[in-house]
Amino acid sequence: MTIPVLPAVVTLTAAIVYQGTMFAVAFARSQHKVKAPATSGPEEFERVLRVQQNTLEQMMFFLPVFWLAALSSNTSVACLIGFIWVGARIAYGIGYWKAAKLRGPGFAISLLASAVLLVMAIVGLFN
């Protein structure tokens, strides 16, 4: 079996970013004394939790369209866009952790990257 290495690296990178958000939530729980299963607390904690939740929500869309685009269209372009998505999610997280108003650019870029991958997947599958 031949593993498509570059798409696998993009996927692992996305998973590592998500894992980082989970560690950030655990740290924020400890720092702000928010015991599980509570999901509310100081605004600083809630922003960290929202980064983790939103990243998971976005991954549910990103991963299938990324793989469909990578396998049915131009793999290199799909991987470049995949890495842009990962970088945008990092920017989103860092921005949101600092202040809610700073989350916009990272969110918008990751949303656009996902939309481009969706178009690539559709065109690749039906072309």
C-alpha positions as CSV (number, residue, x, y, z in Angstrom):
1,M,0.0,0.0,0.0
2,T,1.3,3.4,-1.0
3,I,0.6,6.1,1.6
4,P,0.1,9.6,0.2
5,V,2.8,11.1,2.5
6,L,2.2,14.8,2.0
7,P,-1.5,14.7,2.6
8,A,-0.8,12.5,5.7
9,V,1.7,15.1,7.0
10,V,-1.0,17.9,6.6
11,T,-3.5,15.7,8.5
12,L,-1.0,15.0,11.2
13,T,-0.1,18.7,11.5
14,A,-3.8,19.5,11.9
15,A,-4.2,16.8,14.5
16,I,-1.2,18.2,16.4
17,V,-2.7,21.7,16.4
18,Y,-5.9,20.2,17.7
19,Q,-4.1,18.3,20.4
20,G,-2.4,21.6,21.4
21,T,-5.8,23.2,21.9
22,M,-6.8,20.3,24.2
23,F,-3.6,20.9,26.3
24,A,-4.4,24.6,26.3
25,V,-7.9,23.9,27.7
26,A,-6.4,21.6,30.4
27,F,-3.9,24.3,31.3
28,A,-6.6,27.0,31.4
29,R,-8.8,24.8,33.6
30,S,-5.9,24.6,36.1
31,Q,-4.9,28.2,35.8
32,H,-8.5,29.6,36.2
33,K,-9.7,26.8,38.6
34,V,-12.5,25.6,36.4
35,K,-13.3,22.0,37.2
36,A,-14.6,19.6,34.6
37,P,-17.3,19.2,33.4
38,A,-17.9,23.0,33.8
39,T,-17.7,24.9,30.5
40,S,-18.0,28.4,31.9
41,G,-15.7,30.5,33.9
42,P,-13.6,33.6,33.5
43,E,-13.6,35.0,30.0
44,E,-10.0,34.0,29.5
45,F,-10.9,30.4,30.1
46,E,-14.0,30.5,27.8
47,R,-11.9,31.9,24.9
48,V,-9.4,29.0,25.2
49,L,-12.3,26.6,25.3
50,R,-13.9,28.2,22.3
51,V,-10.7,27.8,20.3
52,Q,-10.7,24.1,21.0
53,Q,-14.4,23.7,20.2
54,N,-14.3,25.7,17.1
55,T,-11.2,24.0,15.8
56,L,-12.9,20.6,16.3
57,E,-16.0,21.9,14.5
58,Q,-13.8,23.2,11.6
59,M,-11.8,19.9,11.3
60,M,-15.1,18.0,10.7
61,F,-15.4,19.9,7.5
62,F,-11.8,20.4,6.6
63,L,-10.5,16.8,6.8
64,P,-12.9,15.2,4.3
65,V,-12.8,18.0,1.7
66,F,-9.0,18.1,2.1
67,W,-8.6,14.4,1.4
68,L,-11.1,14.4,-1.4
69,A,-9.3,17.4,-3.0
70,A,-5.9,15.8,-2.5
71,L,-6.9,12.5,-4.0
72,S,-9.1,13.8,-6.9
73,S,-7.4,17.0,-7.8
74,N,-3.9,18.5,-7.6
75,T,-2.3,17.0,-4.5
76,S,0.4,19.6,-4.2
77,V,-2.1,22.5,-4.3
78,A,-4.5,20.8,-1.9
79,C,-1.6,20.3,0.5
80,L,-0.5,23.9,0.2
81,I,-4.0,25.0,1.0
82,G,-4.1,22.4,3.8
83,F,-1.0,23.9,5.4
84,I,-2.5,27.4,5.0
85,W,-5.6,26.1,6.9
86,V,-3.4,24.8,9.7
87,G,-1.5,28.1,9.9
88,A,-4.8,30.0,9.9
89,R,-6.1,27.9,12.7
90,I,-3.0,28.6,14.7
91,A,-3.4,32.4,14.0
92,Y,-7.1,32.1,15.0
93,G,-6.2,30.4,18.3
94,I,-3.4,32.8,19.2
95,G,-5.6,35.8,18.3
96,Y,-8.6,34.5,20.2
97,W,-6.5,33.6,23.3
98,K,-5.4,37.3,23.4
99,A,-8.8,38.9,22.7
100,A,-12.0,37.8,21.0
101,K,-11.8,40.6,18.5
102,L,-8.4,39.2,17.2
103,R,-9.9,35.9,16.0
104,G,-11.3,37.2,12.8
105,P,-8.4,37.0,10.3
106,G,-7.4,33.4,11.2
107,F,-11.0,32.3,11.1
108,A,-11.6,33.9,7.7
109,I,-8.5,32.5,6.2
110,S,-9.3,29.0,7.4
111,L,-12.9,29.3,6.2
112,L,-11.7,30.4,2.8
113,A,-9.1,27.6,2.6
114,S,-11.9,25.0,3.4
115,A,-14.1,26.5,0.7
116,V,-11.4,26.3,-1.9
117,L,-10.8,22.7,-1.0
118,L,-14.5,22.0,-1.3
119,V,-14.5,23.4,-4.8
120,M,-11.3,21.4,-5.7
121,A,-12.9,18.2,-4.4
122,I,-16.1,18.8,-6.4
123,V,-14.3,19.7,-9.6
124,G,-11.8,16.8,-9.1
125,L,-14.6,14.2,-8.5
126,F,-16.8,15.3,-11.4
127,N,-14.2,16.2,-13.9
